[in-house]
Amino acid sequence: MHDTTGAIRRLLAVILSFCALSLAEAAEINLSAEQVKRLGVATKELGSLRAAATALELPAQVVVPPGQLAVLAAPLPALVTRVHVAYGEQVRAGQILAELQGPALLEAQSAYAQAQSQAVLASENRQRDENLLADGIIPQSRLSASRALERQASVLAAEKRRVLQFAGVNQAGVAVLRAPFAGVVLEANAAAGAQVDALTPLFKLGRVDTLWLEIQANPAQAALVALGAQVGIAGCSAPARVTLVAPAVQSASQSVLVRAELTQVAGCVKPFAFVQARVQAPDLGKDQWQVPLTAVLRHQGKTWLFVAQDQGFRAVPVRVLAEGTGSVRIAADLPPTAQVVTRGVAALKGSWLGLGQEE
């Protein structure tokens, strides 16, 4: 019973706190001219604080598109005998990355040789039986069996050959891993002298002629970005283009993913690097304002401005689009003639939050 009563009291406290905030938001803070002067409250016309229509400055990470990645693994259990490349190196198509040796590779080579010999023997038996059938010495069933054995031997030999090709085993029984395309070594897990199992990842390669920028934006910023918008990166002569604006907020980062494709890289950025992206937004600056950091108040997960009224001030919720060292870019449903408080916000806060508690 005691626990139930306590839970009810806590619930009522939460409800009352939200009611108090709602009342405070709706109410006007009535102050005389003398009180305003004594509190050091200063205002400025919102129209004089209109934000310039510049690009959004947003953090981004350079990533390699999934279709341009390749993972090279150990084909069979083996020992890494030589490693020719390291993380971050540029590689040519067909360039040797590492060499491996081991009994499993020799067994694969021997199995192919045996299967190839059996295929040759089966072919010779089929040819002999065709001649014997033509002379009337053996029945047709004997030739049919020989042909079936030849097909089976041929399939087995082809399978063993594919195993060797997959493993990259040369005549010396050494498995040679080669780059499937020209690119960059993004991961290098191979170490000379290491014993590895089959399918152990040794290298990850990526083609870097085209890269993606994964940009993090808050919902208000993402709403200003259109598909095809230009994205500038310091050091890159050609801009990237926005190809995706995610429809939902990411749960982990609480941001919206904006993806841009950079097709002319020429070494201006590297995979996994963190960069600052300048995203062009045509509507940036429309009904947006650059107010001093001292003008905004954060309370219960929202951002507020105090706006002058006939007899005092009123708190108005706003949306933060970007924040600098001394100013904040906001979007607000206010006319340009509105007088917003730029100094003395802290002094008004107590009166504002206390309104909801008055009788």
N, C-alpha and C positions, 0 to 999 in steps of 0.2 A: 504493500500500500504506500509506504514511504517512497519507494522508487518511482511508482506511478505519479505521485504528487510532484516529485522533483522534475520528472520529465515534462509534465504539464506546465510547470512554472517556467522551465527553459524554453518551451515552445511559445508560451505567451510573451516571454522576453524578446524572442526573435521577431514575433509578429509586431510587437510594439515598436521595436527599433525600426522596422521597415515603414510602419505607419508614421513614425516621427520623421523619417527621411522624406516621405511623400508630402507630408504637411509642410516641411521646411522648403521643399522644392516649389510647392505651389504658393507659399506665403511670400510676402514682401518684407524685406528688412527695412523698417522705418527708422530713419535717422535724420536729425536736423542738420542744417548746414554747419553749425558749430561742432556737432559730433563728428561729422565727416572730416572736418578740418583737424580736429583733435586726434582722430585715429590715423591721420596721414594717408587718407584714401585719395588716390589720383585716378582719373579716367582718361581714355583716349578714344577718338572716333574709330570704329572698326574699319571704315573705308580706307583710312590711312595705313592700315596694316595688311592690305591685300598681298597675298603671296605671289611671288614672281612665278611665271609659267616655265619652270625649269624641269629637268628630268628628276625622277626619283632616284635617290642614292640608296642602293640596297645591297646587302651582303650576298655573295654567291660563291658556289664551289664549282670548279671545273671537273667534269666527269667524262669518261669515255662511254659513248653509246653502247648498249649491250651487244648489238649486232657487230661491233668492231672489236670484240674481245675473243681471245682464244686461250684455253688452258691446255698445257702440255703435261702429261703424266707419264710415270714409269710404265712401260707396256707390260712388264713381267717383273717378278722379284729379281733384284739385281743389285750390284754394287756400283755407285757413281764413281767412275775412275777419273773423269776430267770434266771441268766446268769452264766454258769459254766466254760466258757473258755474265754481267752483274746487273743489279737493279738500276734502272734509269738509262741504260744504254740503248742507242739506236741500233736496230738490226736490219739486215737485208733479207729478202725472201730467199729461203733455202739455206741461210747461214746456220752453221753448226752451233748449237747451244750447249750440249753436254753429250758425254759418251758413257755408256753403261756396259758392264760385263757380268756374267754369272752363269751358273749351270742351267738355269731355266732357258736362257737364250740359246745355249748350245743344244739343249734338248729340242727346242723348237726347230732349229736348223736341221738336226738329224731327222726329226719326224717328217719334215718336208721332203728331205732326200729319199727317205723310205717310201713315202706316199707317191713321189714322182716315179720311183722305180716300179712300184706296183701298177701305176697307170700305164707305163710303157709295156710291161708284161701283159696286162689285160688287153691292150691294143693288139699285141702280136698274137695272142690266143684267139681273139675275134677274127683277125685276118686268116689265120690257119683254118679255123672252123668254117669260114666262108668258102675256102677252097675245097675242104672236105665235103661240104654240103653239095657243092657243084659237081663233085665226082660221085655223089650218091653214097658216100661212105657213112655219114652221120645223119641223124634226123634233124628236122627243123628246130625242134625243142632245144637241142644242144647248142645251136647257133644263137637262139634267143637268150639262153642262159649266159653265153659268153658276152653278148652285147650288154646285158644287164650288169654283169661284173665290170665291164669296161666303163660304163657310165658311173657306177659307184666309185671306182678307183679314180676317175677323172674329177668327180666332185670332191673327194677327200683330198686330192692333191691341190685343187684350187683353194680349199679351206686352209690347208697348211701354208700355202703361198701367201694368202691374205694375212695370216698371223705374222709371218715374217715381214711383210710390207708394213703392217701396223706397228710392229716393233722397231722397224728401221734397221734390222740386223743385216750387216754386210757379210762378205765371205769369211771374214776373220771371226765371226760370231760376236761382233760388237754392235750394240744398239746405239744408233746415232740419232739424237733429237735435233730436228731442224726447224727453223722459223717458217710457218706456213705463209707469212706475208711480211712485207716491210712495216716496221712499227717500233714500238718502245717496250722495253721489259718493265712491266708494272709490278711484278712480283718475281723473286728469284729465291726459291726454297731449296735448290740443289746445292749440296756441299760435297766436295771431293772426299771420298772415303766413307760416305754414308751408305748404309744398307737400307734399301727402300723396298716396300711391297708393291705389288701390282696396283696400278691406278693411283699411286701416290702423286698428288699435284707437285710439279717441280717448277714450272714457269707459268706466268700469265703475261700474255702479250696484248698490246692494243694498237690499233691503227689510229693515228692522231691527225689525219688530214681534215677530219671534221670532229668537233668536240661539242659537248653540251655545257650550258651554264645552268645550274640549279639554284634559282634565286628564291630567297625567303622574304615574303611580304606579309604584312598583316591584312586582314580582310578589306579594310578601307583602301589600302594601297593597291591591292590586287584588283579591286573594282575599277580602277583607273587604267589598267593595262589591257590593251587589245592585242589579238593575234596579229602577228606581222610587225609589231612595234619594234623599232630599232633599239638595240642595247649596246652601249659603248663600253669598252674595257681599255684601261690605260695600257699603252704599248701596242695595241692592235689597230692596224690601219683601217680595217674593214669592220663594220658593226655586225653583231649577231642579230638574229630575228626571233621574236617570241613565237614558239610553236605550241605552247600549252599554258593555260591558266587553270589550275586544278579547281574543280567545283566545290571542294570541301576543305576544311581546315585539318591539318595533320594533327593527330592526337598527341604525338610526342613533343612537337615543337610549338603547337598552337599557332602555326603560321600557314600561309597558303603557298604552295609550290608554284613558281612561275619558271618555265623552262624555255631557254633560248638556244638556238643552234648557231654555232660559229663555224662557217664553212671555209674561211680563209685564215688559217691558223698561222702558218709560217713561223712557228716557234715563239709566238708572242705570249702564249700562256702554256702552262704545263698541267698534266692531269693531276687531280686532287688538290691543286692550289686553291687558296681562298682569295677572292678578289672583290673589289667594289664595282658594282655594275650601275651604269647610268641608264635607267629605263625611260624612254620617251613616253609621255602620257599626254595626249592632246588636251584633255580636260583638266590637267593639273593647273591649279590657280583659279579655276572657276568656282566661285563661292567658297574659296579657301583663304585662310588668313595666317599670317606669320606673327604670332603674339609673343611677348616676352615670357620667359619661363616663370617669372614671378606672377604672371596673370592667371595661371591655371591652378586648380585645386583638385587633388585626387582623393576620392572618398568612396569606400565600398565598391571598388573595382571600376568606377567611372571617373571621367574627367569633366570638370566644371569651369565655367566662367561666371563672374558676377557682372551683371548688366544694370546700368543706372535706370531707375524708374522715376515717376513723378515725385514720390515721397521717400525714395530710398533705393534699394537694390534688390535684384532677383537673381537666383542661381539658375544657370542654363547648362544642360549637358551638351558636350561637344565630342567630336571624334578626332582622335590624334592620328595624323597621317605620317608625320616624321618628327623627330626630335633632335635638335642640335645641342651645342654646348650652352647657348644662352637664350634660345627661342624654340618654339614649338609650332609646327604647321598643323592647323586644325581645319575641320569642316564644321560649319555651324549654320543652323537655320535662323539666321539673324540678318536684318537689313544693314547696309553699309553705314547708315546713320547711327547705329546703336553705339552707345558710350559704354565701353567695357573697362572694368577696373584693372589697371596695370600695376598698382602699388597699394598695399594695405589689405591684401587678400586675407592674410592670417588674422588680421583684426576683425574682419567680417565673419570669419568661419565660426567663431563661438556663438555669435548672435544667430547665424543661420541655422546651426544644428540645434540651438536651444529653442527655436520657435516651435518645434514639434512637441516640446515638453511643457509648453505653457498651458494653463487651464483656459 
